Amino acid sequence: MTQTAAERPAIAVTVNGEVRQVAAGSTLGDLLREHELDPRMVVVERNRGIVRDRHAFDRMTLEAEDVLEIVHFVGGG
């Protein structure tokens, strides 16, 4: 039987300087969806390296102690 995200143990990751708990096994794509961020409208840095392949977000499993910086673009003028 597969565990839901709420049933999985949590790990700590740092997002934009703030420590957050996410379910173990969560992907970068999961994190972006949780925060209602469109992957096409963000730049993500993971452990000091820019993640250039947006198609990899759903395959990129977050690890305990990951440090993420997420910058999203806002339209307007």
Distance bins in CASP14 RR format, pairs under 12 A and 6 or more apart:
PFRMAT RR
TARGET T0000
AUTHOR 0000-0000-0000
RMODE 2
METHOD distances of the structure
MODEL  1
1 7 0 0 0 0 1 0 0 0 0 0 0
2 8 0 0 0 0 1 0 0 0 0 0 0
2 25 0 0 0 0 0 1 0 0 0 0 0
3 9 0 0 0 0 1 0 0 0 0 0 0
3 23 0 0 0 0 1 0 0 0 0 0 0
3 24 0 0 0 0 1 0 0 0 0 0 0
3 25 0 0 0 0 1 0 0 0 0 0 0
3 26 0 0 0 0 0 1 0 0 0 0 0
4 23 0 0 0 0 1 0 0 0 0 0 0
4 25 0 0 0 0 0 1 0 0 0 0 0
4 26 0 0 0 0 0 1 0 0 0 0 0
5 11 0 0 0 0 0 1 0 0 0 0 0
5 21 0 0 0 0 0 1 0 0 0 0 0
5 22 0 0 0 0 1 0 0 0 0 0 0
5 23 1 1 0 0 0 0 0 0 0 0 0
5 24 0 0 0 0 1 0 0 0 0 0 0
5 25 0 0 0 0 1 0 0 0 0 0 0
5 26 1 0 0 1 0 0 0 0 0 0 0
5 27 0 0 0 0 0 1 0 0 0 0 0
5 30 1 0 0 1 0 0 0 0 0 0 0
5 31 0 0 0 0 0 1 0 0 0 0 0
5 33 0 0 0 0 0 1 0 0 0 0 0
5 34 0 0 0 0 1 0 0 0 0 0 0
5 62 0 0 0 0 0 1 0 0 0 0 0
6 21 0 0 0 0 0 1 0 0 0 0 0
6 22 0 0 0 0 0 1 0 0 0 0 0
6 23 1 0 0 1 0 0 0 0 0 0 0
6 24 0 0 0 0 0 1 0 0 0 0 0
6 26 0 0 0 0 0 1 0 0 0 0 0
7 23 0 0 0 0 1 0 0 0 0 0 0
7 24 0 0 0 0 0 1 0 0 0 0 0
7 25 0 0 0 0 0 1 0 0 0 0 0
8 21 0 0 0 0 0 1 0 0 0 0 0
8 22 0 0 0 0 1 0 0 0 0 0 0
8 23 1 0 1 0 0 0 0 0 0 0 0
8 24 1 0 1 0 0 0 0 0 0 0 0
8 25 1 0 0 1 0 0 0 0 0 0 0
8 26 0 0 0 0 1 0 0 0 0 0 0
8 30 0 0 0 0 0 1 0 0 0 0 0
8 61 0 0 0 0 0 1 0 0 0 0 0
8 62 0 0 0 0 0 1 0 0 0 0 0
9 21 0 0 0 0 1 0 0 0 0 0 0
9 22 0 0 0 0 0 1 0 0 0 0 0
9 23 1 0 0 1 0 0 0 0 0 0 0
9 24 1 0 1 0 0 0 0 0 0 0 0
9 25 0 0 0 0 1 0 0 0 0 0 0
9 26 0 0 0 0 0 1 0 0 0 0 0
9 64 0 0 0 0 1 0 0 0 0 0 0
10 19 0 0 0 0 0 1 0 0 0 0 0
10 20 0 0 0 0 1 0 0 0 0 0 0
10 21 1 0 1 0 0 0 0 0 0 0 0
10 22 1 0 0 1 0 0 0 0 0 0 0
10 23 1 0 0 1 0 0 0 0 0 0 0
10 24 1 0 0 1 0 0 0 0 0 0 0
10 25 0 0 0 0 0 1 0 0 0 0 0
10 26 0 0 0 0 1 0 0 0 0 0 0
10 62 0 0 0 0 0 1 0 0 0 0 0
10 64 0 0 0 0 1 0 0 0 0 0 0
11 19 0 0 0 0 0 1 0 0 0 0 0
11 20 0 0 0 0 1 0 0 0 0 0 0
11 21 1 0 0 1 0 0 0 0 0 0 0
11 22 1 0 0 1 0 0 0 0 0 0 0
11 23 1 0 0 1 0 0 0 0 0 0 0
11 24 1 0 1 0 0 0 0 0 0 0 0
11 25 1 0 0 1 0 0 0 0 0 0 0
11 26 0 0 0 0 1 0 0 0 0 0 0
11 31 0 0 0 0 0 1 0 0 0 0 0
11 61 0 0 0 0 0 1 0 0 0 0 0
11 62 1 0 0 1 0 0 0 0 0 0 0
11 63 1 0 0 1 0 0 0 0 0 0 0
11 64 1 0 1 0 0 0 0 0 0 0 0
11 65 0 0 0 0 1 0 0 0 0 0 0
11 66 0 0 0 0 1 0 0 0 0 0 0
12 18 0 0 0 0 0 1 0 0 0 0 0
12 19 1 0 1 0 0 0 0 0 0 0 0
12 20 1 0 0 1 0 0 0 0 0 0 0
12 21 1 0 1 0 0 0 0 0 0 0 0
12 22 0 0 0 0 1 0 0 0 0 0 0
12 23 0 0 0 0 0 1 0 0 0 0 0
12 24 0 0 0 0 0 1 0 0 0 0 0
12 26 0 0 0 0 0 1 0 0 0 0 0
12 62 0 0 0 0 0 1 0 0 0 0 0
12 63 0 0 0 0 0 1 0 0 0 0 0
12 64 1 0 0 1 0 0 0 0 0 0 0
12 65 1 0 0 1 0 0 0 0 0 0 0
12 66 0 0 0 0 1 0 0 0 0 0 0
12 67 0 0 0 0 0 1 0 0 0 0 0
12 68 0 0 0 0 0 1 0 0 0 0 0
13 19 1 0 0 1 0 0 0 0 0 0 0
13 20 1 0 1 0 0 0 0 0 0 0 0
13 21 0 0 0 0 1 0 0 0 0 0 0
13 22 1 0 1 0 0 0 0 0 0 0 0
13 23 0 0 0 0 0 1 0 0 0 0 0
13 24 0 0 0 0 0 1 0 0 0 0 0
13 25 0 0 0 0 0 1 0 0 0 0 0
13 26 0 0 0 0 1 0 0 0 0 0 0
13 27 0 0 0 0 0 1 0 0 0 0 0
13 28 0 0 0 0 1 0 0 0 0 0 0
13 30 0 0 0 0 0 1 0 0 0 0 0
13 31 1 0 0 1 0 0 0 0 0 0 0
13 34 0 0 0 0 0 1 0 0 0 0 0
13 46 0 0 0 0 1 0 0 0 0 0 0
13 47 0 0 0 0 0 1 0 0 0 0 0
13 60 0 0 0 0 0 1 0 0 0 0 0
13 61 0 0 0 0 0 1 0 0 0 0 0
13 62 1 0 1 0 0 0 0 0 0 0 0
13 63 1 0 0 1 0 0 0 0 0 0 0
13 64 1 0 0 1 0 0 0 0 0 0 0
13 65 1 0 0 1 0 0 0 0 0 0 0
13 66 1 0 1 0 0 0 0 0 0 0 0
13 67 1 0 0 1 0 0 0 0 0 0 0
13 68 1 0 0 1 0 0 0 0 0 0 0
13 69 0 0 0 0 0 1 0 0 0 0 0
13 70 0 0 0 0 0 1 0 0 0 0 0
14 20 1 0 0 1 0 0 0 0 0 0 0
14 21 0 0 0 0 0 1 0 0 0 0 0
14 22 0 0 0 0 0 1 0 0 0 0 0
14 31 0 0 0 0 0 1 0 0 0 0 0
14 45 0 0 0 0 0 1 0 0 0 0 0
14 46 0 0 0 0 0 1 0 0 0 0 0
14 47 0 0 0 0 1 0 0 0 0 0 0
14 48 0 0 0 0 0 1 0 0 0 0 0
14 62 0 0 0 0 0 1 0 0 0 0 0
14 63 0 0 0 0 0 1 0 0 0 0 0
14 64 0 0 0 0 0 1 0 0 0 0 0
14 65 1 0 0 1 0 0 0 0 0 0 0
14 66 1 0 0 1 0 0 0 0 0 0 0
14 67 1 0 1 0 0 0 0 0 0 0 0
14 68 1 0 0 1 0 0 0 0 0 0 0
14 69 0 0 0 0 1 0 0 0 0 0 0
14 70 0 0 0 0 0 1 0 0 0 0 0
15 21 0 0 0 0 0 1 0 0 0 0 0
15 22 0 0 0 0 1 0 0 0 0 0 0
15 26 0 0 0 0 0 1 0 0 0 0 0
15 28 0 0 0 0 0 1 0 0 0 0 0
15 31 1 0 0 1 0 0 0 0 0 0 0
15 32 0 0 0 0 0 1 0 0 0 0 0
15 34 0 0 0 0 0 1 0 0 0 0 0
15 35 0 0 0 0 1 0 0 0 0 0 0
15 37 0 0 0 0 0 1 0 0 0 0 0
15 42 0 0 0 0 0 1 0 0 0 0 0
15 44 0 0 0 0 1 0 0 0 0 0 0
15 45 0 0 0 0 0 1 0 0 0 0 0
15 46 0 0 0 0 0 1 0 0 0 0 0
15 62 0 0 0 0 1 0 0 0 0 0 0
15 66 0 0 0 0 1 0 0 0 0 0 0
15 67 0 0 0 0 1 0 0 0 0 0 0
15 68 1 0 1 0 0 0 0 0 0 0 0
15 69 1 0 0 1 0 0 0 0 0 0 0
15 70 1 0 0 1 0 0 0 0 0 0 0
15 71 0 0 0 0 0 1 0 0 0 0 0
16 31 0 0 0 0 0 1 0 0 0 0 0
16 35 0 0 0 0 0 1 0 0 0 0 0
16 37 0 0 0 0 0 1 0 0 0 0 0
16 42 0 0 0 0 0 1 0 0 0 0 0
16 44 0 0 0 0 0 1 0 0 0 0 0
16 45 0 0 0 0 1 0 0 0 0 0 0
16 67 0 0 0 0 1 0 0 0 0 0 0
16 68 1 0 0 1 0 0 0 0 0 0 0
16 69 1 0 1 0 0 0 0 0 0 0 0
16 70 1 0 0 1 0 0 0 0 0 0 0
16 71 0 0 0 0 1 0 0 0 0 0 0
16 72 0 0 0 0 0 1 0 0 0 0 0
17 45 0 0 0 0 0 1 0 0 0 0 0
17 66 0 0 0 0 0 1 0 0 0 0 0
17 67 1 0 0 1 0 0 0 0 0 0 0
17 68 0 0 0 0 1 0 0 0 0 0 0
17 69 1 0 0 1 0 0 0 0 0 0 0
17 70 0 0 0 0 0 1 0 0 0 0 0
18 35 0 0 0 0 0 1 0 0 0 0 0
18 67 0 0 0 0 0 1 0 0 0 0 0
18 68 0 0 0 0 0 1 0 0 0 0 0
18 69 0 0 0 0 0 1 0 0 0 0 0
18 70 0 0 0 0 0 1 0 0 0 0 0
19 64 0 0 0 0 0 1 0 0 0 0 0
19 65 0 0 0 0 1 0 0 0 0 0 0
19 66 0 0 0 0 0 1 0 0 0 0 0
19 67 0 0 0 0 1 0 0 0 0 0 0
19 68 0 0 0 0 0 1 0 0 0 0 0
20 26 0 0 0 0 0 1 0 0 0 0 0
20 31 0 0 0 0 1 0 0 0 0 0 0
20 34 0 0 0 0 1 0 0 0 0 0 0
20 35 0 0 0 0 1 0 0 0 0 0 0
20 62 0 0 0 0 1 0 0 0 0 0 0
20 64 0 0 0 0 0 1 0 0 0 0 0
20 66 0 0 0 0 0 1 0 0 0 0 0
20 67 0 0 0 0 0 1 0 0 0 0 0
20 68 0 0 0 0 1 0 0 0 0 0 0
20 70 0 0 0 0 0 1 0 0 0 0 0
21 31 0 0 0 0 0 1 0 0 0 0 0
21 34 0 0 0 0 0 1 0 0 0 0 0
21 62 0 0 0 0 0 1 0 0 0 0 0
21 64 0 0 0 0 0 1 0 0 0 0 0
22 28 0 0 0 0 0 1 0 0 0 0 0
22 29 0 0 0 0 0 1 0 0 0 0 0
22 30 1 0 0 1 0 0 0 0 0 0 0
22 31 1 0 0 1 0 0 0 0 0 0 0
22 32 0 0 0 0 0 1 0 0 0 0 0
22 33 0 0 0 0 0 1 0 0 0 0 0
22 34 0 0 0 0 1 0 0 0 0 0 0
22 35 0 0 0 0 0 1 0 0 0 0 0
22 61 0 0 0 0 0 1 0 0 0 0 0
22 62 1 0 1 0 0 0 0 0 0 0 0
22 63 0 0 0 0 0 1 0 0 0 0 0
22 64 0 0 0 0 1 0 0 0 0 0 0
22 65 0 0 0 0 0 1 0 0 0 0 0
22 66 0 0 0 0 1 0 0 0 0 0 0
22 68 0 0 0 0 0 1 0 0 0 0 0
23 30 1 0 0 1 0 0 0 0 0 0 0
23 31 0 0 0 0 1 0 0 0 0 0 0
23 34 0 0 0 0 1 0 0 0 0 0 0
23 61 0 0 0 0 0 1 0 0 0 0 0
23 62 0 0 0 0 1 0 0 0 0 0 0
23 64 0 0 0 0 0 1 0 0 0 0 0
24 30 0 0 0 0 0 1 0 0 0 0 0
24 61 0 0 0 0 1 0 0 0 0 0 0
24 62 0 0 0 0 1 0 0 0 0 0 0
24 63 0 0 0 0 1 0 0 0 0 0 0
24 64 0 0 0 0 1 0 0 0 0 0 0
24 66 0 0 0 0 0 1 0 0 0 0 0
25 31 0 0 0 0 0 1 0 0 0 0 0
25 58 0 0 0 0 0 1 0 0 0 0 0
25 59 0 0 0 0 0 1 0 0 0 0 0
25 60 0 0 0 0 0 1 0 0 0 0 0
25 61 1 0 1 0 0 0 0 0 0 0 0
25 62 1 0 0 1 0 0 0 0 0 0 0
25 63 0 0 0 0 1 0 0 0 0 0 0
25 64 0 0 0 0 0 1 0 0 0 0 0
25 66 0 0 0 0 0 1 0 0 0 0 0
26 32 0 0 0 0 0 1 0 0 0 0 0
26 33 0 0 0 0 1 0 0 0 0 0 0
26 34 0 0 0 0 1 0 0 0 0 0 0
26 35 0 0 0 0 0 1 0 0 0 0 0
26 57 0 0 0 0 0 1 0 0 0 0 0
26 58 0 0 0 0 0 1 0 0 0 0 0
26 60 0 0 0 0 1 0 0 0 0 0 0
26 61 1 0 0 1 0 0 0 0 0 0 0
26 62 1 0 1 0 0 0 0 0 0 0 0
26 63 0 0 0 0 0 1 0 0 0 0 0
26 64 0 0 0 0 0 1 0 0 0 0 0
26 66 0 0 0 0 0 1 0 0 0 0 0
26 68 0 0 0 0 0 1 0 0 0 0 0
27 33 0 0 0 0 1 0 0 0 0 0 0
27 34 0 0 0 0 0 1 0 0 0 0 0
27 39 0 0 0 0 0 1 0 0 0 0 0
27 44 0 0 0 0 0 1 0 0 0 0 0
27 46 0 0 0 0 0 1 0 0 0 0 0
27 51 0 0 0 0 0 1 0 0 0 0 0
27 56 0 0 0 0 1 0 0 0 0 0 0
27 57 1 0 0 1 0 0 0 0 0 0 0
27 58 1 0 1 0 0 0 0 0 0 0 0
27 59 1 0 0 1 0 0 0 0 0 0 0
27 60 1 0 1 0 0 0 0 0 0 0 0
27 61 1 0 1 0 0 0 0 0 0 0 0
27 62 1 0 0 1 0 0 0 0 0 0 0
27 63 0 0 0 0 0 1 0 0 0 0 0
27 66 0 0 0 0 0 1 0 0 0 0 0
27 68 0 0 0 0 0 1 0 0 0 0 0
28 34 0 0 0 0 0 1 0 0 0 0 0
28 35 0 0 0 0 0 1 0 0 0 0 0
28 37 0 0 0 0 0 1 0 0 0 0 0
28 39 0 0 0 0 1 0 0 0 0 0 0
28 42 0 0 0 0 1 0 0 0 0 0 0
28 44 1 0 0 1 0 0 0 0 0 0 0
28 45 0 0 0 0 0 1 0 0 0 0 0
28 46 1 0 0 1 0 0 0 0 0 0 0
28 47 0 0 0 0 0 1 0 0 0 0 0
28 51 1 0 0 1 0 0 0 0 0 0 0
28 53 0 0 0 0 0 1 0 0 0 0 0
28 54 0 0 0 0 1 0 0 0 0 0 0
28 55 0 0 0 0 0 1 0 0 0 0 0
28 56 1 0 0 1 0 0 0 0 0 0 0
28 57 1 0 1 0 0 0 0 0 0 0 0
28 58 1 0 0 1 0 0 0 0 0 0 0
28 59 0 0 0 0 1 0 0 0 0 0 0
28 60 1 0 1 0 0 0 0 0 0 0 0
28 61 0 0 0 0 1 0 0 0 0 0 0
28 62 1 0 0 1 0 0 0 0 0 0 0
28 63 0 0 0 0 0 1 0 0 0 0 0
28 66 0 0 0 0 1 0 0 0 0 0 0
28 68 1 0 0 1 0 0 0 0 0 0 0
28 70 0 0 0 0 1 0 0 0 0 0 0
29 35 0 0 0 0 1 0 0 0 0 0 0
29 36 0 0 0 0 0 1 0 0 0 0 0
29 37 0 0 0 0 1 0 0 0 0 0 0
29 38 0 0 0 0 0 1 0 0 0 0 0
29 39 1 0 0 1 0 0 0 0 0 0 0
29 42 0 0 0 0 0 1 0 0 0 0 0
29 44 0 0 0 0 1 0 0 0 0 0 0
29 46 0 0 0 0 0 1 0 0 0 0 0
29 51 0 0 0 0 0 1 0 0 0 0 0
29 54 0 0 0 0 1 0 0 0 0 0 0
29 55 0 0 0 0 0 1 0 0 0 0 0
29 56 0 0 0 0 1 0 0 0 0 0 0
29 57 1 0 1 0 0 0 0 0 0 0 0
29 58 1 0 1 0 0 0 0 0 0 0 0
29 59 0 0 0 0 1 0 0 0 0 0 0
29 60 1 0 0 1 0 0 0 0 0 0 0
29 61 0 0 0 0 0 1 0 0 0 0 0
29 62 0 0 0 0 1 0 0 0 0 0 0
29 68 0 0 0 0 0 1 0 0 0 0 0
29 70 0 0 0 0 0 1 0 0 0 0 0
30 37 0 0 0 0 0 1 0 0 0 0 0
30 39 0 0 0 0 0 1 0 0 0 0 0
30 57 0 0 0 0 1 0 0 0 0 0 0
30 58 1 0 0 1 0 0 0 0 0 0 0
30 59 0 0 0 0 0 1 0 0 0 0 0
30 60 0 0 0 0 1 0 0 0 0 0 0
30 61 0 0 0 0 1 0 0 0 0 0 0
30 62 1 0 0 1 0 0 0 0 0 0 0
31 37 0 0 0 0 1 0 0 0 0 0 0
31 39 0 0 0 0 0 1 0 0 0 0 0
31 42 0 0 0 0 0 1 0 0 0 0 0
31 44 0 0 0 0 1 0 0 0 0 0 0
31 46 0 0 0 0 0 1 0 0 0 0 0
31 51 0 0 0 0 0 1 0 0 0 0 0
31 57 0 0 0 0 1 0 0 0 0 0 0
31 58 0 0 0 0 0 1 0 0 0 0 0
31 60 0 0 0 0 1 0 0 0 0 0 0
31 61 0 0 0 0 0 1 0 0 0 0 0
31 62 1 0 0 1 0 0 0 0 0 0 0
31 66 0 0 0 0 1 0 0 0 0 0 0
31 68 1 0 0 1 0 0 0 0 0 0 0
31 70 0 0 0 0 1 0 0 0 0 0 0
32 38 1 0 0 1 0 0 0 0 0 0 0
32 39 1 0 1 0 0 0 0 0 0 0 0
32 40 0 0 0 0 0 1 0 0 0 0 0
32 41 0 0 0 0 1 0 0 0 0 0 0
32 42 1 0 0 1 0 0 0 0 0 0 0
32 43 0 0 0 0 0 1 0 0 0 0 0
32 44 1 0 0 1 0 0 0 0 0 0 0
32 51 0 0 0 0 0 1 0 0 0 0 0
32 54 0 0 0 0 1 0 0 0 0 0 0
32 57 1 0 0 1 0 0 0 0 0 0 0
32 58 0 0 0 0 1 0 0 0 0 0 0
32 60 0 0 0 0 0 1 0 0 0 0 0
32 62 0 0 0 0 0 1 0 0 0 0 0
32 68 0 0 0 0 0 1 0 0 0 0 0
32 70 1 0 0 1 0 0 0 0 0 0 0
32 72 0 0 0 0 1 0 0 0 0 0 0
33 39 0 0 0 0 1 0 0 0 0 0 0
33 42 0 0 0 0 0 1 0 0 0 0 0
33 57 0 0 0 0 1 0 0 0 0 0 0
33 58 0 0 0 0 1 0 0 0 0 0 0
34 62 0 0 0 0 0 1 0 0 0 0 0
34 70 0 0 0 0 0 1 0 0 0 0 0
35 41 0 0 0 0 0 1 0 0 0 0 0
35 42 0 0 0 0 1 0 0 0 0 0 0
35 44 0 0 0 0 0 1 0 0 0 0 0
35 68 0 0 0 0 0 1 0 0 0 0 0
35 70 1 0 0 1 0 0 0 0 0 0 0
35 72 0 0 0 0 1 0 0 0 0 0 0
36 42 0 0 0 0 0 1 0 0 0 0 0
36 72 0 0 0 0 0 1 0 0 0 0 0
37 43 0 0 0 0 0 1 0 0 0 0 0
37 44 0 0 0 0 1 0 0 0 0 0 0
37 54 0 0 0 0 0 1 0 0 0 0 0
37 57 0 0 0 0 0 1 0 0 0 0 0
37 68 0 0 0 0 0 1 0 0 0 0 0
37 70 1 0 0 1 0 0 0 0 0 0 0
37 71 0 0 0 0 0 1 0 0 0 0 0
37 72 1 0 1 0 0 0 0 0 0 0 0
37 73 0 0 0 0 0 1 0 0 0 0 0
37 74 0 0 0 0 0 1 0 0 0 0 0
38 54 0 0 0 0 1 0 0 0 0 0 0
38 57 0 0 0 0 0 1 0 0 0 0 0
38 70 0 0 0 0 0 1 0 0 0 0 0
38 72 1 0 0 1 0 0 0 0 0 0 0
38 73 0 0 0 0 1 0 0 0 0 0 0
38 74 0 0 0 0 0 1 0 0 0 0 0
38 75 0 0 0 0 0 1 0 0 0 0 0
39 51 0 0 0 0 1 0 0 0 0 0 0
39 53 0 0 0 0 0 1 0 0 0 0 0
39 54 1 0 1 0 0 0 0 0 0 0 0
39 55 0 0 0 0 1 0 0 0 0 0 0
39 56 0 0 0 0 0 1 0 0 0 0 0
39 57 1 0 1 0 0 0 0 0 0 0 0
39 58 0 0 0 0 1 0 0 0 0 0 0
39 60 0 0 0 0 0 1 0 0 0 0 0
39 70 0 0 0 0 0 1 0 0 0 0 0
39 72 0 0 0 0 1 0 0 0 0 0 0
39 73 0 0 0 0 0 1 0 0 0 0 0
40 54 1 0 0 1 0 0 0 0 0 0 0
40 55 0 0 0 0 0 1 0 0 0 0 0
40 57 0 0 0 0 0 1 0 0 0 0 0
40 72 0 0 0 0 0 1 0 0 0 0 0
40 73 0 0 0 0 1 0 0 0 0 0 0
41 54 0 0 0 0 0 1 0 0 0 0 0
41 70 0 0 0 0 0 1 0 0 0 0 0
41 71 0 0 0 0 1 0 0 0 0 0 0
41 72 1 0 1 0 0 0 0 0 0 0 0
41 73 1 0 1 0 0 0 0 0 0 0 0
41 74 0 0 0 0 1 0 0 0 0 0 0
41 75 0 0 0 0 1 0 0 0 0 0 0
42 50 0 0 0 0 0 1 0 0 0 0 0
42 51 0 0 0 0 1 0 0 0 0 0 0
42 54 0 0 0 0 1 0 0 0 0 0 0
42 57 0 0 0 0 1 0 0 0 0 0 0
42 68 0 0 0 0 0 1 0 0 0 0 0
42 69 0 0 0 0 0 1 0 0 0 0 0
42 70 1 0 1 0 0 0 0 0 0 0 0
42 71 1 0 0 1 0 0 0 0 0 0 0
42 72 1 0 1 0 0 0 0 0 0 0 0
42 73 1 0 0 1 0 0 0 0 0 0 0
42 74 0 0 0 0 0 1 0 0 0 0 0
43 49 0 0 0 0 0 1 0 0 0 0 0
43 50 1 0 0 1 0 0 0 0 0 0 0
43 51 0 0 0 0 1 0 0 0 0 0 0
43 52 0 0 0 0 1 0 0 0 0 0 0
43 54 0 0 0 0 1 0 0 0 0 0 0
43 57 0 0 0 0 0 1 0 0 0 0 0
43 68 0 0 0 0 0 1 0 0 0 0 0
43 69 0 0 0 0 1 0 0 0 0 0 0
43 70 1 0 0 1 0 0 0 0 0 0 0
43 71 1 0 1 0 0 0 0 0 0 0 0
43 72 0 0 0 0 1 0 0 0 0 0 0
43 73 0 0 0 0 1 0 0 0 0 0 0
44 50 1 0 0 1 0 0 0 0 0 0 0
44 51 1 0 1 0 0 0 0 0 0 0 0
44 52 0 0 0 0 1 0 0 0 0 0 0
44 53 0 0 0 0 0 1 0 0 0 0 0
44 54 0 0 0 0 1 0 0 0 0 0 0
44 56 0 0 0 0 0 1 0 0 0 0 0
44 57 1 0 0 1 0 0 0 0 0 0 0
44 60 0 0 0 0 1 0 0 0 0 0 0
44 62 0 0 0 0 0 1 0 0 0 0 0
44 66 0 0 0 0 0 1 0 0 0 0 0
44 67 0 0 0 0 0 1 0 0 0 0 0
44 68 1 0 0 1 0 0 0 0 0 0 0
44 69 1 0 0 1 0 0 0 0 0 0 0
44 70 1 0 1 0 0 0 0 0 0 0 0
44 71 0 0 0 0 1 0 0 0 0 0 0
44 72 0 0 0 0 1 0 0 0 0 0 0
45 51 1 0 0 1 0 0 0 0 0 0 0
45 52 0 0 0 0 0 1 0 0 0 0 0
45 66 0 0 0 0 0 1 0 0 0 0 0
45 67 0 0 0 0 1 0 0 0 0 0 0
45 68 1 0 0 1 0 0 0 0 0 0 0
45 69 1 0 1 0 0 0 0 0 0 0 0
45 70 1 0 0 1 0 0 0 0 0 0 0
45 71 0 0 0 0 1 0 0 0 0 0 0
46 52 0 0 0 0 0 1 0 0 0 0 0
46 53 0 0 0 0 0 1 0 0 0 0 0
46 56 0 0 0 0 0 1 0 0 0 0 0
46 57 0 0 0 0 0 1 0 0 0 0 0
46 60 1 0 0 1 0 0 0 0 0 0 0
46 61 0 0 0 0 0 1 0 0 0 0 0
46 62 0 0 0 0 1 0 0 0 0 0 0
46 63 0 0 0 0 1 0 0 0 0 0 0
46 65 0 0 0 0 0 1 0 0 0 0 0
46 66 1 0 0 1 0 0 0 0 0 0 0
46 67 1 0 0 1 0 0 0 0 0 0 0
46 68 1 0 1 0 0 0 0 0 0 0 0
46 69 0 0 0 0 1 0 0 0 0 0 0
46 70 0 0 0 0 1 0 0 0 0 0 0
47 60 0 0 0 0 0 1 0 0 0 0 0
47 62 0 0 0 0 0 1 0 0 0 0 0
47 63 0 0 0 0 1 0 0 0 0 0 0
47 64 0 0 0 0 0 1 0 0 0 0 0
47 65 0 0 0 0 1 0 0 0 0 0 0
47 66 1 0 0 1 0 0 0 0 0 0 0
47 67 1 0 1 0 0 0 0 0 0 0 0
47 68 0 0 0 0 1 0 0 0 0 0 0
47 69 0 0 0 0 1 0 0 0 0 0 0
48 66 0 0 0 0 0 1 0 0 0 0 0
48 67 1 0 0 1 0 0 0 0 0 0 0
48 68 0 0 0 0 0 1 0 0 0 0 0
48 69 0 0 0 0 1 0 0 0 0 0 0
49 66 0 0 0 0 0 1 0 0 0 0 0
49 67 0 0 0 0 1 0 0 0 0 0 0
49 68 0 0 0 0 0 1 0 0 0 0 0
49 69 0 0 0 0 1 0 0 0 0 0 0
50 68 0 0 0 0 0 1 0 0 0 0 0
50 69 0 0 0 0 1 0 0 0 0 0 0
50 70 0 0 0 0 0 1 0 0 0 0 0
50 71 0 0 0 0 0 1 0 0 0 0 0
51 57 1 0 0 1 0 0 0 0 0 0 0
51 58 0 0 0 0 0 1 0 0 0 0 0
51 59 0 0 0 0 0 1 0 0 0 0 0
51 60 1 0 0 1 0 0 0 0 0 0 0
51 62 0 0 0 0 0 1 0 0 0 0 0
51 66 0 0 0 0 0 1 0 0 0 0 0
51 68 0 0 0 0 1 0 0 0 0 0 0
51 69 0 0 0 0 0 1 0 0 0 0 0
51 70 0 0 0 0 1 0 0 0 0 0 0
51 71 0 0 0 0 0 1 0 0 0 0 0
52 60 0 0 0 0 0 1 0 0 0 0 0
53 59 0 0 0 0 1 0 0 0 0 0 0
53 60 0 0 0 0 1 0 0 0 0 0 0
54 60 0 0 0 0 0 1 0 0 0 0 0
57 68 0 0 0 0 0 1 0 0 0 0 0
57 70 0 0 0 0 0 1 0 0 0 0 0
60 66 0 0 0 0 1 0 0 0 0 0 0
60 68 0 0 0 0 0 1 0 0 0 0 0
62 68 0 0 0 0 1 0 0 0 0 0 0
END
